[in-house]
Amino acid sequence: MSVSINIDKVVKRFGNETVINGLSLNIKPGELFTLLGPSGCGKTTLLRMIIGFNSIEDGKIEIDNKVVNDIPVNKRKMGMVFQNYAIFPHMSVADNIAFGLKVNNLSKAEINKRMEDIMKVVRIEAHKSKKPDKLSGGQQQRVALARALVIHPKVLLMDEPLSNLDAKLRIEMRNAIKAIQQQVGITTVYVTHDQEEALAISDRIAVMNGGVIQQIGKPEDIYSRPSNLFVAQFIGTSNVIKGKIETDESGGVFVRLNENYKEKMDNLSEIKKGQEVIVAVRPQEFILVEDESSIKGVIESTMFLGLNTHYFVKLDTGEKVEVIQDAEANEIMPEGTRVHLKLKSKKINLFDSATEESLI
Ligand code: ATP
């Protein structure tokens, strides 16, 4: 049975510094929930509060609707996987995995059954007699995962588990972790600063900054509808340019991007005529056109990546943007080319210039 995690207005202080100040979030049973944010934003601190390595100064954490604030780590029944695996170098794979079970008073038959089962789940049975130094980083991380899961924890916590792996293995292992997590169905809290990893692996993501949750949502919602400018810039690449809201006699609302280019907008929540806005545009949402009534600039550099070409364009306003063009665009334009840009669609985001909160 998977359990829920309810975090209610928790506070963490180290000395005089308040690292987490009244943070709340609810994680559903069986969910793979990611805490995502830049270094120092408090992700690890929150994870350590959930498992019990860190005290909670105020607020409460409930696992399966029971408050755990005062329950010690070893009674919380949680499994944790760290960046550096934390497996014992002198023990075989099997002994590493069995380690957590030996203190649990289980019968030999039960230990063996659990071991065989979990080694199949993480696909490490072929290496069970090897010592960790004979394993790849990905295999070592599978051992760490098996050791965390073999105790049948209520919750699995993972702190940057893929950071020590090379790029190719990281992608392979993130797919493996997602598949294993779904198979086992265990509620999982995953910490990373890597936005692509978070998008790929999570059911839902909490984006954090400065100990404060900026947005909680499914990966696709966070990517396409960031609730503020921080999220827009942290998740993927967003070009940021200044704009102004205009209206016409028939009630149409436009965002003006320069003196000769404006785009009609449909779904702005609150608008004021003349309001200054920040417009966030993904690089693939710009198109290069010959139209004079567009945004003008000059290509400063070009990067050909096979599938597409990235252009780094300095606009006449001085703002710099990145534009991604599909490979079909036959000719690669060199540095110095004058270009005209338009928005490909209305998949842009607008933020209030003062508050940086989304207006959509
Ligand atoms: P990273 O990705 O770099 O690990 P993070 O988001 O996990 O970053 P935390 O490790 O949670 O961030 O740290 C959040 C803040 O709390 C930082 O300013 C850090 O210096 C501070 N901090 C964390 N642990 C302690 C501690 N034991 N004593 C004092 N300050 C701490």
Residues whose N, C-alpha, C, O or C-beta is under 5 A from the ligand:
A	BS01	ATP	F14 V19 P38 S39 G40 C41 G42 K43 T44 T45 H193
